Amino acid sequence: MKIAFLINNAYGIGGTIRSTANLSRAFADRHEVEVVSVHRSKDAPAIPFDPRVRMTTLIDTRPGSRALTTGPLAQRPTTMFPGPAAPRVSAGTPYSALHDERIGHWLRTTGADVVIATRPDLNGYLARDGQSRCVRVGQEHLSLAGHSDAVRAAQNGVIGQLDAFVTVSEADAAAYRAALPDVPTRIRCIPNGVPAPVVEGSARDADVIVAAGRLIPVKRYDRLVDAFARVADAHPTWTLRLYGRGPKLARLREQIDRLGLYERVLLMGSVAPIETEWAKGSIAAVSSDKESFGMTIVEAMHCGVPVIATDCPHGPGEIITHDRDGVLVPLDSGVEGYALALDRLMSDRELRGRLAAGALRRAADFAPERVAERYEDLFHALGAGRRAPAKAAPVPWWRRLRAALRPVRTTPPRRAADTRPLASARSGADGEIVFRFPATSLPWGELDLLVRLRRDPKGREVRVPLPAGRASEVRVTLDPLTHPLAEGRWDCYLVPRGATRGRKRLVCEVAERARRVGRPPLTAADGETVSALPYATVDGFLAVRAWRRPAHAEVTRITVGEEGTTVRAALPVPATGAVVVAVSRQGESGDFSLPVSPDGAGLVFTLPPARPAAAPHTRWDLYLRVPAHDVPVSLGRIGGDIIDRNKTDIIPAARHDETAESRVFFTGAHNLAFEVRTP
């Protein structure tokens, strides 16, 4: 059977895309599968699709493309859905007649036995332009109540022309049946498929709460932040991480700063795959007013993380059984109810372990293979695979003659040696990085793992030989305590043993850093402070971020108050006689220093809210001068699991007056810096 998905943009990040990737991969075990993306916004999908799945694009929208604005079709409006229900590429770009032509042509000519459309306007195109010989299935990834009145009415008007309409919750399927009692279409609930992750599950030994999703009003992250604020003082070691992007970002930042939680609540941005981040948590949090399904709930369950979710329509209550595999918070209990649920789980490690065990069992029910079987049962009931294929148009005699005269060209199959090898990397609690290679992706012969310092005039590199033999998985360890990784970013390769040529850059399957959450940097035998973390580059390759400091003070806490910004740091030697030196980026005439006070096993100092006397200088890099050290002591954050603290550890400004404010920030190298600016 040939199964095709029609999706708006397979190259973005979102629940519909993840669901399509998961289900198409499961179908590919037994069927020919194609994913047709109306738009292509990037060179490669952010969420990987199975290589057996054929990817087709109808309109190229990558940077530099003018497809959406060039030509007469692009200037005419779409005919799919009227007025406010008309589909849009983005908030400012509506669909056009170009979409009508491209989508309609593909639907009228596809040879698929089953076509699955994934959002209301695509369901409309499938109903209008899909072939009657195909099984036409519309999907609902939101809910009947989740659409505007215009979109709801438009989609309801076409559902009767589809063979089946699939929702992701039983409650939503019942709502559609009640709204459309006379349509012949089969309305069924089939939940989203969520695969077990390839990452190591959570050890639940880090005091971290994780939430992930679009930063949009319905997700109610403001409720989650307010609830965390109510219990934060009772649980001083706990932090909250919010993953995602969206229009509520600025409002959430303001809320976090106003509550003084800038060191406890981190806005992490978008991350894919998200499973590496669930594995860092001891609690997963869902605070939505509505959830059509809740893929994030099942993803967290797969990682062995207990979930606290509002008992909102429709998904959470159909996934979670309260106090068996998670916690449901009544929606009308508001912030107070959610705070009580947080406090209960944060206080009880045994309860978290019991719920996590139940969550793992429940998550298995949503394996994509099981979900695919339910879809297959529906397809067969609708006659897929038994309908006569459309007769192909006769081939003209002159095309048959040209094909007969054309020379036959054959391309030899690609060997493993012709492709880039695949690898995963996992940080250990002691700072080591274990690289894992599927044996099927490795070239023949003896091999070395080669890591090279990026943009290094000295060409520094480290080699670690891969063990002999070819088990199903080959492992090798890179230890920053024994391998001299200079500070910087290191690219990772495989290379024939001892060779200088023939290196192949490693494609990153997954980079895991969960075991380094909350861990301090390491101390090498020579006394240097070191840290190293694996990560995936923006183009999908495996790399290592390394720090190596002759002397270092790790910043542990930053507090903004009326007197300025107070910084606390851990220092392995006595802080007696230490001073903070602020080096101006505009010239040495602007340098200044500040006194330091001992603070337990570390030190503390306060940066003023006003501009120092060295005006008009505006930015300074900070380090320590300590009598116990012959070299300057760096001041920053190089411990833990975060690759780019300048994007996550955002400290608000200390206001001096209406004309000036000061703030500290982390540089790209994770060093602490100071600036004064006009608000």
ZAMARGU-4260 file (C-alpha; in steps of 0.2 Angstrom, whole numbers, plus 5000, padded with zeros to 4 digits):
<rodrens>
0) 5000/5000/5000 | 5006/5018/4996 | 5002/5030/5010 | 5005/5049/5008 | 5004/5063/5021
5) 5000/5081/5016 | 5007/5093/5028 | 5010/5112/5028 | 5028/5112/5032 | 5038/5097/5037
10) 5054/5107/5040 | 5048/5116/5055 | 5046/5111/5074 | 5029/5106/5081 | 5018/5092/5087
15) 5010/5089/5070 | 5027/5087/5062 | 5033/5076/5076 | 5017/5065/5074 | 5019/5064/5055
20) 5037/5059/5057 | 5033/5046/5070 | 5018/5038/5061 | 5027/5039/5044 | 5042/5029/5051
25) 5030/5016/5058 | 5021/5014/5041 | 5038/5012/5032 | 5040/4995/5040 | 5026/4988/5029
30) 5021/5001/5016 | 5028/5014/5003 | 5027/5031/5012 | 5028/5049/5005 | 5027/5065/5015
35) 5022/5080/5004 | 5026/5096/5012 | 5017/5111/5004 | 5031/5122/5010 | 5050/5120/5012
40) 5058/5133/5023 | 5075/5124/5027 | 5087/5113/5018 | 5084/5099/5030 | 5070/5094/5042
45) 5073/5100/5060 | 5064/5084/5065 | 5072/5069/5056 | 5061/5058/5045 | 5065/5040/5042
50) 5076/5038/5026 | 5064/5026/5019 | 5051/5040/5018 | 5050/5050/5002 | 5050/5069/5005
55) 5041/5079/4992 | 5040/5098/4992 | 5027/5108/4982 | 5033/5126/4985 | 5051/5131/4990
60) 5051/5145/5003 | 5069/5144/5009 | 5078/5161/5011 | 5081/5169/4994 | 5066/5160/4986
65) 5052/5171/4978 | 5040/5158/4974 | 5027/5165/4986 | 5028/5182/4977 | 5032/5179/4959
70) 5020/5175/4945 | 5002/5179/4942 | 4996/5164/4952 | 5005/5171/4968 | 4995/5187/4966
75) 4978/5179/4966 | 4969/5174/4982 | 4966/5156/4986 | 4949/5148/4983 | 4950/5137/4999
80) 4939/5143/5013 | 4932/5160/5012 | 4936/5176/5022 | 4944/5174/5039 | 4945/5155/5037
85) 4956/5156/5022 | 4973/5147/5025 | 4989/5157/5029 | 5007/5152/5027 | 5011/5164/5041
90) 5002/5178/5050 | 5007/5190/5036 | 5006/5178/5021 | 4990/5171/5015 | 4989/5156/5004
95) 4986/5160/4985 | 4980/5153/4969 | 4998/5146/4968 | 4994/5134/4982 | 4977/5130/4974
100) 4987/5124/4958 | 5001/5115/4967 | 4991/5106/4980 | 4977/5102/4968 | 4988/5095/4955
105) 4997/5084/4967 | 4981/5077/4974 | 4973/5074/4956 | 4989/5065/4950 | 4996/5055/4965
110) 4996/5037/4964 | 4994/5035/4983 | 4981/5022/4990 | 4979/5033/5005 | 4981/5052/5008
115) 4981/5059/5025 | 4979/5078/5027 | 4985/5086/5043 | 4976/5103/5046 | 4959/5111/5041
120) 4964/5119/5025 | 4973/5104/5019 | 4958/5093/5024 | 4948/5105/5012 | 4960/5103/4998
125) 4959/5084/5000 | 4940/5084/5000 | 4939/5095/4985 | 4953/5089/4974 | 4957/5071/4981
130) 4954/5056/4969 | 4939/5046/4974 | 4949/5030/4971 | 4960/5035/4986 | 4955/5033/5004
135) 4955/5051/5010 | 4958/5054/5029 | 4958/5070/5037 | 4967/5073/5054 | 4962/5085/5068
140) 4978/5090/5078 | 4969/5103/5088 | 4951/5101/5093 | 4933/5106/5088 | 4933/5120/5101
145) 4951/5125/5097 | 4947/5133/5080 | 4940/5150/5076 | 4921/5150/5072 | 4926/5153/5054
150) 4938/5139/5052 | 4927/5127/5062 | 4912/5131/5050 | 4923/5129/5035 | 4931/5112/5040
155) 4914/5105/5046 | 4908/5109/5029 | 4920/5098/5020 | 4922/5083/5032 | 4907/5074/5024
160) 4917/5073/5008 | 4931/5063/5017 | 4931/5044/5020 | 4937/5046/5038 | 4941/5060/5050
165) 4953/5056/5064 | 4955/5065/5081 | 4968/5062/5094 | 4956/5061/5109 | 4940/5052/5112
170) 4931/5067/5119 | 4935/5077/5103 | 4929/5063/5092 | 4912/5063/5102 | 4911/5082/5100
175) 4913/5080/5081 | 4900/5067/5080 | 4888/5077/5090 | 4891/5092/5079 | 4890/5082/5062
180) 4877/5069/5066 | 4872/5066/5047 | 4889/5065/5039 | 4893/5048/5032 | 4912/5050/5036
185) 4919/5039/5049 | 4924/5049/5064 | 4937/5040/5074 | 4949/5043/5088 | 4967/5037/5085
190) 4980/5045/5097 | 4997/5052/5091 | 5011/5039/5091 | 5026/5043/5102 | 5041/5032/5100
195) 5052/5027/5115 | 5067/5039/5115 | 5085/5034/5110 | 5091/5044/5125 | 5095/5037/5142
200) 5080/5039/5153 | 5080/5052/5168 | 5089/5047/5184 | 5078/5059/5193 | 5093/5065/5203
205) 5092/5083/5197 | 5080/5095/5205 | 5074/5101/5188 | 5056/5104/5182 | 5054/5104/5163
210) 5040/5111/5152 | 5040/5111/5133 | 5029/5118/5120 | 5025/5134/5110 | 5025/5150/5121
215) 5007/5154/5117 | 4993/5159/5128 | 4984/5143/5129 | 4999/5134/5136 | 4997/5145/5152
220) 5016/5145/5156 | 5012/5161/5167 | 5001/5149/5178 | 5016/5137/5179 | 5028/5151/5184
225) 5017/5159/5197 | 5014/5141/5204 | 5033/5138/5205 | 5035/5156/5213 | 5024/5150/5227
230) 5034/5135/5232 | 5052/5141/5227 | 5057/5147/5244 | 5052/5130/5252 | 5063/5121/5238
235) 5078/5132/5236 | 5088/5119/5225 | 5074/5117/5212 | 5074/5126/5195 | 5061/5127/5181
240) 5066/5126/5163 | 5054/5131/5149 | 5058/5125/5131 | 5050/5133/5116 | 5047/5149/5107
245) 5032/5160/5103 | 5023/5177/5106 | 5023/5175/5125 | 5042/5175/5127 | 5044/5194/5131
250) 5029/5193/5143 | 5036/5178/5152 | 5053/5186/5153 | 5045/5201/5162 | 5035/5190/5174
255) 5051/5180/5178 | 5061/5196/5182 | 5047/5204/5192 | 5046/5188/5203 | 5065/5188/5206
260) 5066/5170/5198 | 5079/5174/5184 | 5091/5162/5192 | 5078/5149/5195 | 5067/5149/5179
265) 5076/5148/5163 | 5069/5151/5145 | 5079/5138/5135 | 5073/5141/5117 | 5068/5128/5105
270) 5077/5111/5106 | 5076/5096/5095 | 5075/5082/5099 | 5067/5087/5115 | 5069/5070/5123
275) 5087/5075/5128 | 5079/5089/5139 | 5065/5078/5147 | 5079/5066/5153 | 5086/5081/5163
280) 5070/5083/5173 | 5063/5075/5189 | 5046/5082/5185 | 5037/5087/5169 | 5025/5101/5169
285) 5010/5104/5158 | 4999/5119/5163 | 4988/5122/5148 | 4970/5127/5147 | 4967/5116/5132
290) 4977/5101/5125 | 4971/5092/5110 | 4982/5077/5114 | 4998/5081/5124 | 5013/5073/5114
295) 5024/5081/5127 | 5015/5071/5141 | 5019/5054/5132 | 5037/5060/5128 | 5041/5064/5146
300) 5033/5047/5151 | 5044/5038/5139 | 5059/5046/5148 | 5053/5040/5165 | 5048/5058/5171
305) 5032/5060/5181 | 5020/5073/5174 | 5009/5086/5182 | 4996/5091/5171 | 4980/5102/5172
310) 4965/5091/5169 | 4960/5101/5154 | 4951/5097/5138 | 4955/5085/5131 | 4971/5075/5131
315) 4979/5074/5148 | 4964/5065/5156 | 4964/5052/5143 | 4983/5049/5145 | 4986/5051/5164
320) 4978/5041/5177 | 4979/5052/5193 | 4992/5046/5206 | 4995/5030/5195 | 5006/5037/5181
325) 5005/5055/5184 | 4996/5069/5193 | 4980/5078/5186 | 4977/5096/5193 | 4958/5102/5192
330) 4958/5116/5180 | 4947/5127/5192 | 4960/5125/5206 | 4971/5138/5197 | 4988/5143/5202
335) 4985/5137/5220 | 4980/5119/5215 | 4995/5118/5203 | 5007/5125/5217 | 5001/5111/5229
340) 5004/5098/5216 | 5021/5104/5213 | 5025/5105/5231 | 5019/5087/5234 | 5030/5080/5220
345) 5045/5091/5224 | 5045/5085/5242 | 5043/5066/5239 | 5056/5057/5230 | 5048/5040/5232
350) 5032/5046/5225 | 5041/5053/5210 | 5049/5036/5207 | 5032/5026/5209 | 5024/5038/5196
355) 5039/5037/5184 | 5037/5018/5184 | 5019/5019/5180 | 5022/5032/5167 | 5034/5021/5158
360) 5021/5007/5157 | 5008/5019/5151 | 5019/5027/5137 | 5021/5010/5129 | 5002/5011/5124
365) 5007/5025/5112 | 5021/5016/5103 | 5019/5021/5084 | 5018/5003/5079 | 5002/5001/5089
370) 4995/5017/5082 | 5000/5012/5064 | 4990/4996/5066 | 4974/5006/5071 | 4976/5017/5056
375) 4979/5001/5045 | 4963/4993/5052 | 4954/5009/5047 | 4962/5010/5029 | 4957/4992/5026
380) 4939/4994/5032 | 4938/5009/5020 | 4944/4998/5005 | 4962/5004/5004 | 4973/4992/4994
385) 4958/4984/4986 | 4952/4998/4974 | 4957/4997/4956 | 4972/5009/4952 | 4968/5022/4940
390) 4973/5018/4922 | 4988/5026/4916 | 4987/5037/4900 | 4994/5028/4885 | 5013/5033/4881
395) 5015/5041/4864 | 5025/5030/4851 | 5038/5043/4850 | 5042/5043/4869 | 5043/5024/4868
400) 5055/5025/4854 | 5066/5038/4863 | 5066/5027/4879 | 5071/5012/4869 | 5086/5022/4860
405) 5092/5030/4876 | 5108/5022/4883 | 5105/5013/4900 | 5115/5021/4914 | 5117/5012/4931
410) 5123/5019/4947 | 5132/5008/4959 | 5125/5007/4976 | 5133/5018/4989 | 5144/5010/5001
415) 5145/5014/5020 | 5162/5022/5016 | 5154/5034/5004 | 5142/5042/5018 | 5145/5052/5033
420) 5145/5041/5049 | 5132/5043/5062 | 5136/5044/5080 | 5129/5049/5097 | 5138/5056/5112
425) 5133/5056/5131 | 5141/5065/5145 | 5145/5056/5161 | 5143/5062/5178 | 5162/5063/5180
430) 5164/5074/5164 | 5169/5060/5152 | 5160/5059/5135 | 5156/5042/5128 | 5154/5041/5109
435) 5143/5028/5102 | 5143/5022/5083 | 5131/5010/5075 | 5142/4997/5067 | 5132/4998/5051
440) 5137/5016/5048 | 5156/5013/5051 | 5168/5012/5036 | 5179/4997/5035 | 5196/4996/5043
445) 5204/5002/5059 | 5198/5019/5064 | 5202/5034/5075 | 5190/5046/5083 | 5197/5063/5078
450) 5192/5079/5086 | 5199/5095/5079 | 5199/5113/5087 | 5189/5124/5076 | 5198/5139/5068
455) 5214/5135/5077 | 5230/5141/5068 | 5240/5128/5077 | 5229/5114/5070 | 5227/5105/5087
460) 5218/5089/5087 | 5215/5073/5098 | 5214/5055/5092 | 5206/5041/5101 | 5207/5024/5093
465) 5191/5014/5091 | 5191/4997/5098 | 5194/4982/5086 | 5179/4972/5081 | 5162/4977/5074
470) 5148/4973/5087 | 5131/4981/5084 | 5138/4997/5093 | 5155/5003/5095 | 5160/5014/5109
475) 5175/5026/5113 | 5178/5038/5128 | 5185/5055/5127 | 5190/5062/5144 | 5194/5080/5146
480) 5204/5076/5162 | 5216/5066/5152 | 5214/5072/5134 | 5221/5090/5132 | 5205/5099/5125
485) 5210/5117/5124 | 5196/5130/5126 | 5184/5131/5111 | 5173/5121/5100 | 5180/5104/5093
490) 5173/5096/5077 | 5172/5077/5077 | 5177/5065/5063 | 5181/5047/5059 | 5198/5045/5051
495) 5208/5029/5045 | 5220/5024/5059 | 5235/5036/5059 | 5230/5044/5042 | 5230/5063/5039
500) 5217/5061/5025 | 5200/5053/5022 | 5192/5060/5038 | 5173/5060/5038 | 5163/5072/5049
505) 5151/5064/5061 | 5133/5066/5059 | 5124/5069/5077 | 5110/5056/5081 | 5109/5063/5098
510) 5120/5073/5111 | 5115/5069/5129 | 5121/5080/5144 | 5108/5075/5157 | 5121/5068/5169
515) 5130/5085/5170 | 5115/5095/5176 | 5120/5105/5191 | 5137/5097/5191 | 5152/5109/5195
520) 5167/5110/5182 | 5181/5097/5184 | 5199/5099/5191 | 5213/5092/5181 | 5229/5084/5188
525) 5238/5100/5184 | 5225/5111/5194 | 5217/5118/5179 | 5198/5119/5179 | 5190/5110/5164
530) 5173/5105/5157 | 5168/5097/5140 | 5150/5095/5133 | 5144/5086/5117 | 5131/5095/5106
535) 5124/5095/5089 | 5128/5110/5077 | 5115/5119/5068 | 5119/5109/5052 | 5117/5093/5062
540) 5135/5088/5065 | 5143/5082/5082 | 5154/5093/5091 | 5161/5096/5108 | 5162/5112/5118
545) 5177/5113/5129 | 5183/5125/5143 | 5200/5125/5151 | 5206/5138/5163 | 5222/5139/5173
550) 5211/5146/5188 | 5192/5149/5188 | 5179/5154/5200 | 5162/5147/5196 | 5147/5159/5198
555) 5134/5151/5209 | 5121/5165/5212 | 5117/5182/5205 | 5105/5194/5214 | 5099/5211/5208
560) 5094/5223/5221 | 5093/5242/5225 | 5112/5242/5230 | 5117/5234/5213 | 5120/5217/5207
565) 5127/5205/5220 | 5138/5190/5213 | 5142/5174/5223 | 5155/5162/5216 | 5164/5146/5222
570) 5183/5148/5224 | 5194/5133/5228 | 5207/5144/5237 | 5205/5157/5251 | 5198/5173/5244
575) 5208/5184/5257 | 5214/5199/5248 | 5205/5195/5232 | 5198/5209/5221 | 5187/5210/5206
580) 5195/5218/5191 | 5184/5226/5177 | 5193/5228/5161 | 5185/5240/5149 | 5182/5235/5131
585) 5185/5254/5126 | 5202/5255/5133 | 5212/5253/5149 | 5208/5271/5155 | 5191/5264/5160
590) 5197/5249/5171 | 5191/5249/5189 | 5192/5236/5203 | 5180/5231/5217 | 5183/5223/5234
595) 5178/5205/5237 | 5172/5197/5253 | 5173/5179/5259 | 5157/5169/5258 | 5158/5152/5265
600) 5169/5142/5253 | 5168/5156/5240 | 5167/5175/5238 | 5154/5188/5236 | 5155/5206/5228
605) 5142/5219/5222 | 5143/5229/5206 | 5135/5246/5207 | 5119/5251/5198 | 5127/5268/5193
610) 5140/5271/5179 | 5158/5270/5187 | 5169/5285/5186 | 5176/5279/5170 | 5163/5286/5159
615) 5159/5285/5144 | 5165/5267/5145 | 5150/5255/5144 | 5156/5237/5144 | 5168/5228/5155
620) 5175/5210/5156 | 5177/5204/5174 | 5190/5193/5182 | 5198/5190/5199 | 5215/5194/5206
625) 5218/5182/5220 | 5235/5182/5230 | 5235/5163/5230 | 5235/5163/5211 | 5249/5169/5200
630) 5237/5171/5185 | 5221/5180/5184 | 5206/5170/5189 | 5192/5169/5177 | 5174/5172/5183
635) 5159/5163/5175 | 5149/5148/5173 | 5157/5133/5164 | 5149/5119/5174 | 5133/5110/5171
640) 5125/5105/5155 | 5121/5121/5146 | 5131/5125/5130 | 5126/5143/5127 | 5123/5152/5144
645) 5122/5169/5135 | 5105/5163/5128 | 5098/5156/5144 | 5105/5164/5160 | 5098/5181/5157
650) 5100/5193/5172 | 5089/5209/5173 | 5096/5226/5175 | 5099/5236/5191 | 5091/5253/5188
655) 5101/5268/5194 | 5089/5282/5189 | 5079/5286/5173 | 5095/5289/5163 | 5106/5274/5167
660) 5105/5255/5172 | 5118/5242/5174 | 5118/5223/5172 | 5129/5208/5171 | 5128/5195/5157
665) 5138/5180/5151 | 5148/5181/5136 | 5149/5168/5122 | 5164/5160/5132 | 5153/5159/5148
670) 5163/5173/5157 | 5154/5186/5167 | 5154/5204/5160 | 5146/5220/5165 | 5138/5234/5156
675) 5130/5251/5159 | 5117/5257/5146 | 5103/5270/5144 | 5086/5261/5146
</rodrens>
